[in-house]
Amino acid sequence: MRTAYRCRAYPDAAQQAMLNRTFGCVRVVWNRTLAARQARYATEGKSTSYAQADRALTVMKRDPDLAFLGEVSCVPLQQALRHQHAAFRAFFARRARYPRFKSRHGRQSATWTRSAFRMRGTELHLAKMTGPLQVTWTWPGTALAGLHPTSVTVARDPAGRWFVTFHAEVHNPEPLPAAGAAIGIDLGLKNFAVRSHGPPIPHPRHTDRYEQRLKRHQRRLARCQKNSANRAKAARKVARTHARVADARRDFLHQASTRLIRQFDVIAVEDLAVKNMVRNRKLARAISRTGWGEFRRQLEYKAQRHGRVLAVADRWFPSSKTCSACGFVLAELDLGTRQWTCPACGARHDRDVNAAKNILAAGLAAAAAKNGGDACGADVRHEGQPPVQTALKQEPRPARAGIPAPQGRE
């Protein structure tokens, strides 16, 4: 199994100068190659292969105006071409958006393969750099000396922090023991996640704690003159505040996802179109702060790593409008109705808890269908497989359309 270990780095002044020079060269190679790809496709209608881009890099390094490319290691430059080629493959496979030009104001990174670095115990030596790079190892269950990484990525974020990522092949972990329980998760804004049984996961609201500080730093940034030293300092303070919020949110998501993976065998979630949901101007800010996409990504790889089942209900599945007791389907249910009573069986439902129960039922149906059961699980998208088409014949359930009578609002 290929995995990555990310930790902080503390380069000295000379190492920072060399790394910044390397970042600049990587940025030049990436942007020039991307521009050449676009120009060739516009004029000739042909794509550019990696071999052609590699030959163009050789010509680029011979240009007297680009003589500075020879002052850094050639491996990060070649890796930039490989990353761009992989980015285009992901774009044509519809897994990512079109590659963009790199800016000097964003996150900077460069990758060294095994031929351009060496490990001496816990010391990391990069090509054309003086002395080892100081790294703070923060993975107590893994020894850095016995890691044997295949590649190393050094990055600097807009807040001025340095990071080193070690990419290595490790043994697959043992599957977790069976927990004998399943759960459905309904993500929301009032509570981060409402579970089909048990207490909800409250929303941490990390941004609210730093909102006043962020506004103050952004006002100071807006008053600074462009391209000035004071503006660079103000921008770094804004970036540091954003980094604090991002770190706190990431830590919360890791803890919540790990806790669910350890406690349940089957975890059912809903396929949310976050990109479409943020188009709502009234809810865009609140939705952007939650990290729903990152939470699902963490659940996916952790479930695959530890032998759990993650079932994703179809985004058109009416989980909130369906009665979890009898299957009655409401014709309409506005967002303001937080509780409603089923006209068919009289069951009283909390909107989010009812949705979580329906998502759990869909997840169990998908797990049963995957193991050869009778349930079809047509409304659930199986991870790692093409989407299952909606079945024409479902299992019998007394679902009827009706008009709800809202019983209460919150």
C-alpha angles and dihedrals in degrees: 000000000000115000140160134227117205122196140157123275130200111199120185124238095274093047092048090053092051093046092049089050089051091050090052093050092048089051092051093049093047095048096044092047092048091049091049091050092052093045093050093048091048094050104030103019091231131124125231121242126213092252091055091048090049092053089048089054090056090052090046093055091053092057109106090218089058098044090124089074088076093058092074133053114284093219097076089050092053091045089054088059091049091050091050091049090050090047091056092048089052090048094052089046088054093240096116141015126264113292114259135207117270121245128209091225098062135062113319124206144163132188128219121196126211094278092059102048140036136200120223103186103299095343120105117209117189125197116271092007127118116237130346121308112247109238128182107216111211102174106099095182094057130056115224092209092061098040101095097197120206094208140005129213121199116196140177119204125211089262090065096251121140124220136184122204119198114204113203144158112244135174118272110260120244114264115258117254116266112274096195094222139097131198141192121219126206111188118213147157103245090050119017091229133002114206126214088238130011132033119320123253106250120227111254094207094205094172093060091063092057100032097102093045091048092051091050093051092046092052090052090048092052091054095051122098115253118258091014128130092241090055090052090052092048091048090052091054091051090049091050091053091050089048091054090053093046093049092049092048092048092050091050092049092049092050094047095046094045091050091053093047091053096046103042137047096202122036118186121196135170124252102242122194094219093170090059095040094058089062087079101095093205095055103026095095095048093045093049091056096055103069097218093158094051091047092055092046091054092048091051099054095037092051091050092047097049100037099255128139120241115190120190117205117219114266091235093054106119096227096155096045097046120089108236090207103052107002098248111160120213118221093220136010118175121212093249093062104091097168130032140169121232110243091210105050102009094237115158113227137192105218097231097039090049090051091050091052091051091048089051091052090051091048093051089049090053092048091049092049091049090052094047099267128147099255113096100209091204094154093056125082112221115224114244094016135085114273113277113241118239109268120238093212117045130182111279113274129158097243117157133168118244145152114262125231105215110227101185145357132212 
